Amino acid sequence: MTFHDGITRRSLLKGMAGGGVLAVAGGALASCSRDGGGSGGADIVLTTGNRPYGPMPTAAEQKANPTLRAYAEALSAWSKKNPGITIKRLDFDTDNQELLVTSLAGGTAPSMFPGDVVGGWNRTAVKAAMVKGLVADVTDHLEEHKLHDKLADYAKPIWDGWAIDGKYYAAPLAYNCGTGIHYRADLIKELGLKEPTPDWTWDDVRELAKGLTTDKRKGIGLQSWGLGMRMAADGMGMFTEIPAPETTWNWRWDYTTNADTWVPLVEGVRGMIFEDKSVLADVTLNDPDIWNAFIGGTAAMHNNSMVFFTNSPDEDTTNVVMEKRFDKPLEELVGWMTQPIGTNGRIGTTQGQTDLLSYSPDLDEDALDAAVNLHTYMSGDGYILQKKAIFDQTKDPRRIYDWANVTPIFAGIVEALPSSPDEAWGTTFMDAVRHATQIPLVPQTSWYFPAEENSGPTTTAYDDATQKWYSEAKVDIRADLGNLEQTRNKQAADFTSSAADEEFVAAAKKYYGDHATYWEKNAPEFYQNVFKGWYDQTVAPALG
């Protein structure tokens, strides 16, 4: 798929390695070895796909590309300390989940790859893949290289949630502060509209989208997942999935008890689509479709991660295209704000995340240690070396603080680099990012419940219902909620959880107890008016 003005998926993926620079070109191999210990000089070959780390770029590639030149400089420094290790790039798309899982099962996968892909970026599915042995246990190697001690404060609590019975099956690759809404700051200013603030709501979004809409421009573009963010702001996922240890799957779905809450929320989104006509929306639209609309000016807002804003300024990246198209500096054109809060002051829809770097289970301990060592270096000293070299060559702070690198995974990185994220992207944007990093993490099921070893029911029924709500002019939302509840519970009856009842109940009590503590502290009005009554009447009886 080709994006607007020739922007390709490859260019949008560039840089997402977080801890290091993508080295996608070059056929030469880098000979390297671990820093201390191990195989006594025995040769080790580490293979990678399209990311995160590649072999040594050729001399011609280094001459033509300052980023690859800086990568080569960092890799050379590591190689001198680590002879005997070879990095070889395979023709392998590590972002292809089916290909990656199949190759892992067959023993032909690269040595290292983005770990989230094995579970389709779903935390529960990723952990299930981990316990099934699809990826290597690297606990001892992370401890050996002190990765946890090196993490930035905003990344540590998220990373801790990836432990399974005290073990880790990946290394932290990158951090970003989560999703929010990008908006055309210049249009808001020109039209005298209210600019987003951290305490804005979806009512504010609706009003702003309506004000930004013209015959040729929609106020906001929402891809399939973006359409669900209004419901997420009020915690629909948590409130409709109820613990049920008496069932084989341990969970049941309840969409009808609180239908009086869900119906108006769905109607609000439908009002934007069918009444205000302020939304570019279709359940078939994905991220690139919405990006293109925003870049081209046919949508004035869109819902996505903050990293959309921070592309490295190559000729075909989105920010450069927008600056040229509208003839304005990016910081005057585009703003970003965290997700709107829900009713009764419910926060937490924007949540930070750490991307994963996982390793093939077929690697021996020496190769695993070499791979973790390489990543540790490329996230710390090697990262600093690369970024300093790039700045020396370009004097452009955007090339230092690109993608998720505005919030480096390791502590002390920003202080060690020239310039600052504020100089790269503007203080308004960085203030929003810093605010997002400080939003307390909402307890997540994947932190508490045993990783599920058995396949479970899909979300198809829910996806079908939402598709109907946001594409058909006449619907009966309340009836659809009833049908959805019946369908999902009927499907769940055909599945059996791998968790024992007593194990599930203990995890559930801890999970909901921590939720109660979280909401009472961070959103007391929501806790008192919504959560407490639901917990007392629904969850507590279910858990005995």
C-alpha positions in Angstrom: 0.0 0.0 0.0 1.2 3.5 -0.9 0.5 6.4 1.3 -0.2 10.0 0.3 2.5 11.6 -1.8 4.5 8.4 -2.0 4.8 7.8 1.7 5.2 4.0 2.1 4.6 1.7 5.0 8.4 1.1 5.1 9.0 4.8 5.6 6.5 5.0 8.4 8.0 2.0 10.2 11.5 3.5 9.9 13.0 4.3 13.3 10.6 2.3 15.4 13.4 0.2 16.7 13.6 2.7 19.5 16.8 1.6 21.0 18.8 1.9 17.8 18.7 3.0 14.2 17.2 0.8 11.6 19.9 -0.5 9.3 17.9 -2.0 6.4 20.5 -1.7 3.7 23.9 -3.3 3.2 25.0 -6.8 2.4 28.2 -6.7 4.4 28.3 -8.4 7.8 29.5 -7.0 11.0 31.9 -9.2 13.0 31.5 -8.7 16.7 31.6 -10.5 20.0 30.3 -10.3 23.5 31.9 -8.1 26.1 33.2 -10.7 28.5 32.4 -14.3 29.2 30.7 -16.9 27.1 31.9 -19.2 24.4 35.6 -18.5 24.5 35.8 -16.9 21.1 33.5 -19.4 19.3 31.8 -17.8 16.3 28.2 -16.6 16.8 25.8 -15.6 14.0 22.8 -13.4 14.9 20.2 -13.0 12.2 17.7 -10.2 11.9 14.8 -9.4 9.5 13.8 -5.9 8.5 14.4 -4.7 12.1 15.6 -3.8 14.7 19.4 -4.1 13.9 21.1 -4.8 10.6 24.6 -5.7 9.4 27.3 -3.1 8.8 26.3 -0.7 6.0 28.5 -0.6 3.0 30.9 2.4 2.4 28.6 3.7 -0.3 25.5 3.5 2.0 27.4 5.3 4.8 28.4 8.1 2.4 24.9 8.6 1.1 23.0 8.4 4.4 24.1 10.1 7.7 21.8 7.8 9.7 23.5 4.7 8.4 26.9 6.3 8.9 26.2 6.9 12.5 24.8 3.4 12.9 28.1 2.0 11.4 30.1 4.1 13.8 28.2 2.7 16.8 28.3 -0.9 15.6 32.1 -0.7 14.9 32.7 0.5 18.5 30.7 -2.5 19.8 32.5 -4.9 17.3 35.9 -4.0 18.6 34.9 -5.2 22.1 33.0 -8.2 20.8 34.9 -10.1 18.1 33.5 -13.4 16.9 29.9 -12.4 16.5 28.4 -11.9 13.1 25.1 -10.0 12.3 23.4 -11.3 9.2 20.2 -9.8 7.7 17.6 -12.1 6.3 15.0 -11.3 3.7 12.3 -11.5 6.4 9.3 -9.3 7.3 9.3 -9.4 11.1 6.0 -7.4 11.2 4.2 -10.3 9.5 2.6 -12.2 12.4 1.7 -15.3 10.5 5.1 -15.6 8.9 6.9 -14.9 12.2 4.9 -17.4 14.2 5.2 -20.1 11.6 9.0 -19.6 11.3 9.3 -19.7 15.1 7.5 -23.0 15.3 9.6 -24.3 12.4 13.0 -23.1 13.8 13.7 -20.7 10.9 12.9 -17.4 12.5 15.5 -14.6 12.9 17.5 -14.5 16.1 15.7 -11.3 17.3 12.4 -9.6 16.3 9.7 -7.3 17.6 8.1 -9.4 20.3 4.7 -7.8 20.1 4.1 -9.2 16.6 3.8 -12.8 17.9 0.6 -11.9 19.6 -0.7 -9.3 17.1 0.1 -6.5 19.5 -2.4 -7.9 22.0 -0.8 -8.2 25.4 -2.8 -11.3 26.4 -2.0 -13.0 23.2 1.7 -12.1 23.4 1.9 -13.6 26.9 0.2 -16.7 25.7 2.9 -17.1 23.0 5.5 -16.6 25.6 4.3 -19.4 27.9 3.9 -21.7 24.9 7.7 -21.4 24.3 7.5 -19.4 21.0 10.2 -17.0 22.3 13.3 -17.5 24.5 13.5 -16.9 28.3 16.0 -14.1 28.7 15.6 -13.4 32.4 19.2 -14.2 33.4 20.6 -12.2 30.5 18.6 -9.1 31.3 19.8 -9.4 34.9 23.4 -9.9 33.7 23.3 -6.7 31.6 21.2 -4.8 34.3 18.5 -3.7 31.8 16.0 -3.0 34.5 18.3 -0.6 36.3 18.9 1.3 33.1 15.2 1.9 32.3 13.6 5.4 32.5 11.2 5.8 35.4 8.2 6.1 33.1 9.0 2.7 31.5 9.7 0.6 34.6 6.2 0.0 35.8 5.0 -1.0 32.4 8.0 -3.3 31.9 7.4 -4.9 35.3 4.0 -6.0 34.0 5.6 -8.2 31.4 7.0 -10.6 33.9 5.4 -14.1 34.0 6.1 -15.8 37.3 9.2 -13.7 37.7 10.6 -14.5 34.2 11.0 -12.3 31.1 10.6 -13.5 27.6 11.7 -10.3 25.8 13.8 -7.1 26.4 12.3 -3.6 26.4 12.7 -2.2 22.9 11.1 1.2 23.0 8.6 3.4 25.0 5.9 5.7 23.8 3.4 7.5 26.0 0.4 6.2 24.2 -2.4 7.3 21.9 -4.1 10.7 21.7 -5.6 13.0 19.1 -3.6 15.0 16.6 -5.2 18.2 15.5 -4.6 21.1 13.1 -3.5 23.8 15.5 -3.4 26.4 12.8 -7.1 25.9 11.8 -8.2 26.0 15.4 -6.5 29.3 15.9 -7.8 30.7 12.6 -11.4 29.7 13.4 -11.2 30.9 17.1 -12.1 27.4 18.4 -11.1 26.0 21.8 -7.7 24.1 21.7 -7.6 20.7 23.4 -6.5 20.5 27.0 -5.7 17.5 29.2 -9.1 17.6 30.8 -11.1 17.7 27.6 -14.0 15.3 27.0 -15.6 13.6 24.0 -18.3 16.4 24.1 -15.4 18.8 23.5 -14.1 16.6 20.6 -17.6 16.6 19.1 -17.9 20.4 19.3 -14.4 20.9 17.9 -14.9 18.4 15.1 -18.1 20.2 14.1 -16.4 23.6 14.1 -13.6 22.3 11.9 -15.9 20.6 9.3 -16.4 22.2 5.9 -17.7 21.0 2.6 -14.2 19.8 1.7 -12.9 18.8 5.1 -14.1 16.5 8.0 -13.4 17.6 11.5 -11.9 14.2 12.5 -10.9 11.0 10.9 -11.4 7.8 12.9 -10.1 4.4 11.8 -11.8 1.2 13.0 -10.2 1.2 16.4 -10.5 5.0 16.8 -14.3 4.7 16.6 -14.2 2.7 19.8 -12.2 5.2 21.8 -15.4 7.0 23.1 -16.5 3.7 24.7 -13.0 3.0 26.0 -13.0 6.4 27.8 -15.8 5.1 30.0 -14.3 1.6 30.5 -16.8 -0.4 28.5 -14.3 -3.2 28.1 -13.9 -3.7 31.8 -17.5 -3.2 32.8 -18.9 -5.7 30.3 -16.4 -8.5 30.9 -17.3 -10.1 34.3 -15.4 -12.7 36.2 -17.3 -16.0 36.2 -15.2 -18.8 37.8 -18.2 -21.1 37.7 -17.9 -21.2 33.9 -15.4 -23.1 31.9 -13.9 -19.9 30.4 -13.9 -18.0 33.8 -15.5 -14.9 32.1 -18.9 -13.9 31.0 -20.2 -10.8 29.1 -22.8 -8.4 30.4 -23.9 -5.6 28.0 -27.4 -5.2 29.2 -27.2 -4.3 32.9 -25.6 -0.9 32.1 -27.2 -0.4 28.7 -28.4 3.0 29.9 -24.8 4.0 30.0 -23.6 2.5 26.7 -26.6 3.5 24.5 -26.0 7.3 24.9 -22.3 6.9 24.3 -22.9 5.0 21.0 -25.5 7.6 20.1 -23.0 10.4 20.6 -20.5 8.9 18.1 -23.4 8.2 15.7 -24.5 11.8 16.1 -21.1 13.0 15.0 -21.3 10.7 11.9 -24.9 11.0 10.8 -26.0 14.4 12.2 -23.0 16.6 12.3 -21.3 14.8 9.4 -18.0 15.8 11.0 -16.3 12.3 10.9 -14.4 10.6 8.2 -15.3 7.2 9.4 -15.6 3.7 8.0 -14.9 0.5 9.8 -12.7 -0.6 6.9 -10.4 2.4 7.3 -7.0 1.7 8.9 -4.1 3.9 10.1 -2.7 4.8 6.7 -6.1 5.8 5.3 -6.5 8.2 8.2 -2.9 9.5 8.1 -3.4 10.3 4.4 -6.6 12.3 5.1 -4.9 14.3 7.8 -1.8 14.9 5.7 -3.8 15.9 2.7 -6.1 18.3 4.7 -9.4 16.4 4.3 -9.5 15.6 8.0 -8.5 18.2 10.7 -8.0 15.7 13.6 -7.1 12.0 13.9 -6.6 9.5 16.6 -3.2 7.9 16.9 0.1 7.5 18.8 2.2 10.5 19.5 4.9 9.0 17.3 3.0 10.0 14.2 4.2 13.6 14.8 7.8 12.8 15.3 9.0 11.3 12.0 12.7 11.9 11.2 12.7 14.7 8.6 13.5 12.7 5.5 12.0 13.9 2.2 9.0 11.5 2.2 8.0 11.6 5.9 4.6 12.9 6.9 5.8 16.0 8.8 7.9 17.2 5.9 5.0 16.6 3.4 2.7 18.7 5.6 5.1 21.5 6.1 5.6 21.8 2.3 1.9 21.4 1.5 0.7 24.1 4.0 3.9 26.2 4.0 4.1 26.4 7.8 6.4 25.0 10.5 5.1 21.7 11.9 4.7 23.0 15.4 2.3 25.7 14.1 0.4 23.1 12.0 -0.1 20.2 14.3 -0.8 19.7 18.0 -1.3 16.5 20.0 -3.3 15.9 23.1 -4.0 12.9 25.3 -7.2 10.9 24.9 -10.4 12.7 26.2 -11.4 11.7 29.7 -14.7 9.9 30.4 -17.7 10.8 32.4 -17.3 11.4 36.1 -13.6 12.3 35.5 -12.5 8.8 34.4 -8.8 9.1 33.2 -6.4 6.6 31.8 -7.4 6.0 28.1 -4.0 7.2 27.1 -1.5 4.7 28.6 2.2 4.4 28.0 3.5 1.2 26.5 6.9 -0.6 26.0 7.4 -2.4 22.8 9.3 -5.7 23.0 12.3 -7.2 21.5 12.1 -11.0 21.6 14.6 -13.8 20.7 14.4 -17.1 19.0 14.0 -20.1 21.4 16.5 -21.9 19.2 19.4 -19.7 20.3 21.9 -21.2 22.7 22.8 -19.3 25.9 25.9 -17.7 24.3 24.0 -16.4 21.3 21.2 -15.1 23.6 23.7 -13.3 25.7 25.3 -11.8 22.7 22.0 -10.6 21.3 20.9 -9.0 24.6 24.3 -7.4 25.0 24.0 -5.9 21.5 20.5 -4.5 22.3 21.7 -3.1 25.7 24.5 -1.3 24.0 22.4 0.0 21.2 19.8 1.3 23.7 22.5 3.1 25.8 26.1 4.0 24.8 25.6 3.0 21.2 22.4 5.0 21.0 24.1 8.1 22.4 27.0 7.6 20.0 24.7 7.3 17.0 22.6 10.4 17.9 25.7 12.6 18.6 27.1 11.6 15.2 23.9 12.3 13.4 23.7 15.7 15.1 27.3 16.5 14.3 26.5 15.8 10.6 23.0 17.5 10.4 22.6 19.9 13.3 19.0 18.9 13.2 17.4 18.0 16.6 14.5 16.2 14.8 17.0 13.5 13.7 17.9 12.9 17.3 14.5 12.9 18.8 12.5 11.0 16.2 9.7 8.6 16.6 9.6 7.2 20.2 13.0 8.6 20.9 11.4 11.7 22.4 11.0 9.4 25.3 14.0 7.1 25.3 13.7 3.7 26.9 16.8 4.2 29.1 17.3 6.9 31.7 19.8 9.7 31.3 19.7 9.6 27.4 18.3 13.1 26.9 20.7 14.6 29.3 23.6 13.0 27.4 22.6 14.3 24.0 22.9 17.7 22.3 19.8 19.9 21.8 16.4 18.8 23.4 13.0 17.3 22.4 11.5 20.8 22.9 13.8 22.2 20.3 12.9 19.4 17.9 9.1 19.5 18.2 8.1 22.4 20.3 7.3 22.9 24.0 3.5 22.6 23.5 3.8 19.1 22.0 6.4 18.0 24.6 4.3 19.3 27.5 1.5 17.0 26.2 3.9 14.1 26.0 5.3 14.7 29.4 1.8 14.9 30.8 1.0 11.6 29.2 4.1 9.9 30.8 2.7 10.9 34.2 -0.7 9.4 33.8 -0.8 6.5 36.3 -1.1 3.1 34.7 -4.6 1.5 35.0 -4.3 -2.1 36.2 -4.4 -4.5 33.2 -5.6 -8.1 33.2 -2.3 -9.3 31.7 -0.5 -8.2 34.8 -2.5 -10.4 37.1 -4.1 -13.4 35.4 -2.1 -16.5 34.4 -1.1 -16.4 30.7 -3.8 -18.3 28.9 -2.5 -21.5 27.2 -5.8 -22.3 25.5 -7.4 -20.5 22.6 -10.4 -18.4 23.5 -13.4 -16.8 21.9 -12.8 -14.1 19.4 -14.1 -10.5 19.3 -15.9 -11.0 16.0 -19.4 -10.5 17.5 -18.4 -7.2 19.1 -16.7 -6.1 15.9 -19.8 -6.8 13.9 -22.0 -4.9 16.3 -19.8 -1.8 16.2 -19.6 -2.0 12.4 -23.3 -1.9 12.3 -23.6 1.0 14.8 -21.2 3.2 12.9 -22.2 2.4 9.3 -26.0 2.0 9.3 -28.4 5.0 9.7 -31.1 3.1 11.6 -30.1 0.7 14.4 -31.6 -0.5 17.7 -28.5 -0.2 20.0 -30.3 -1.7 23.0 -31.4 -4.8 21.1 -27.9 -5.2 19.6 -26.4 -5.1 23.1 -28.7 -7.9 24.2 -27.8 -10.0 21.1 -24.1 -9.3 21.6 -24.3 -10.5 25.2 -26.1 -13.7 24.3 -23.8 -14.4 21.4 -20.5 -13.9 23.3 -21.6 -16.0 26.3 -22.8 -18.8 24.0 -19.4 -18.7 22.3 -17.5 -18.7 25.6 -19.3 -21.9 26.7 -17.3 -23.8 24.1 -13.9 -22.8 25.5 -12.0 -23.9 28.6 -9.4 -21.8 30.4 -6.1 -23.2 31.4 -6.2 -21.5 34.8 -7.5 -23.3 37.8 -10.5 -21.8 39.5 -8.7 -21.0 42.7 -5.8 -19.4 40.7 -8.2 -17.3 38.7 -10.2 -16.1 41.7 -7.0 -15.1 43.6 -5.8 -13.2 40.6 -9.2 -11.5 40.1 -9.4 -10.4 43.7 -6.0 -8.8 43.4 -6.9 -7.2 40.0 -10.2 -5.6 41.1 -8.8 -4.6 44.5 -6.0 -2.7 42.8 -8.6 -1.1 40.5 -10.6 0.1 43.5 -7.4 1.6 44.9 -6.5 3.2 41.6 -9.9 4.9 41.0 -10.4 6.0 44.5 -7.0 7.8 44.3 -7.0 9.1 40.7 -10.6 9.6 39.8 -12.6 9.8 43.1 -15.8 11.0 41.5 -15.8 8.1 39.0 -14.9 5.7 41.9 -17.8 6.9 44.0 -20.5 7.3 41.4 -19.6 4.4 39.0 -17.0 1.9 40.0 -17.8 1.2 43.7 -21.5 0.3 43.1 -20.6 -1.9 40.1 -17.9 -3.6 42.1 -20.1 -4.3 45.2 -23.1 -5.5 43.2 -21.4 -7.4 40.4 -17.8 -8.4 41.0 -17.7 -9.1 44.7 -20.6 -11.6 44.6 -19.0 -13.3 41.6 -15.8 -13.9 43.5 -17.4 -15.0 46.7 
